[in-house]
Amino acid sequence: MTLDDIRRRVDKIFRRYELRDWENAAAYECRLHRDVLRAIANGSGPPTELAAEALRTTELDFESYGPESPPDVDLRAARLTADAHPGTERSSR
């Protein structure tokens, strides 16, 4: 993975976010961070620059999706958590 690869993916995440496609933007961000960590672990470099570029996505606020966010975002997360860990519950906001 190169710095240019990461920049392209970061730009894609920012575009999705600007289009209010928060769910996909957040999913792309998770995959990017995972892929960058793997690349660094496998010797891609320079690791500091790769990580710094990928971490630009942390400027985005996925916690408060905004007034037009899907109303079931928290419920979906709660269902996923409950499915993954039977016997646990997570309340929505």
N, C-alpha and C positions, 0 to 999 in steps of 0.2 A: 504494500500500500504506500502510495506516495503522498506528498503534501498536496499536490494538485488533485488527487483523488478525493482527499478529505475536503478540500475547498469546494469541489463540485457538490459533494454530499451536503455540506453545511449550507451552501446556497440553496439547494433543493429544500432543505428543512425550513429555512427562512421564507422561501416562496410559499410553501404549504401553510406556514403560520400566518403570513400576510393574507392568504386567501381564506383564513378562518377554518382551515382544515386541521384543527388542533390534534385530533386523534391520530391522523397519519403523521403529522409532524412529530408528535411525541414518540410514536413507534419508530420512525426513521432515526430519531435521536438516540433511542436505546440501542438500536442495531449499530449505529455509527460508533458509539462509545465502546460497545463490545468489540467491534471489529478493530478499532484502533488499539485497544488493550492487547488483543491477540497479535496484531502486527508488531507492536513494540516488544511483546514477549518473544516473538520469533526473530527479533533482531532488526526490524525495520527502523530506520532512523532518518533524521535525528529525533530521538524520542521526545525531547522537550518541545520541539516545534510541532510535531504531530499531535501531541496531547493538547497543546495550547490552541491549536486551530480547531480541534474537535470540541474543546470546551467553550468555544464562542457561543455554542447553542444554549449554554446555561444563562445567557442574557434573556432568553425567552421565558415568559411566565406561563407555564402550563398549569400551575396551581389554580389560577383564577381565569378560566377560559374566556370570561367576558359574558356580557348580557345575552349573547346569542348562542351560547354553548348548548350542546344537547342536554336536556334535563336529566337523562339517565346515566350520565358519565359515572357518578359515584356509585350508583346502583350496579352498574356493570362491573366495576372494580370489586364491589362487595361480593357479587356472585362469584367472580373468579377466585377471590380469596377463600370464600366458603367452600368452593369446589376443590380447591387445592389443599385445604386444611379442614376436613370435616370436624364439626364440633366447635368451630370458632365462628364468631359473627363479627361483622364490621358494620357499624351504623353509618348511614349517610348523613351528610351535613344538614 
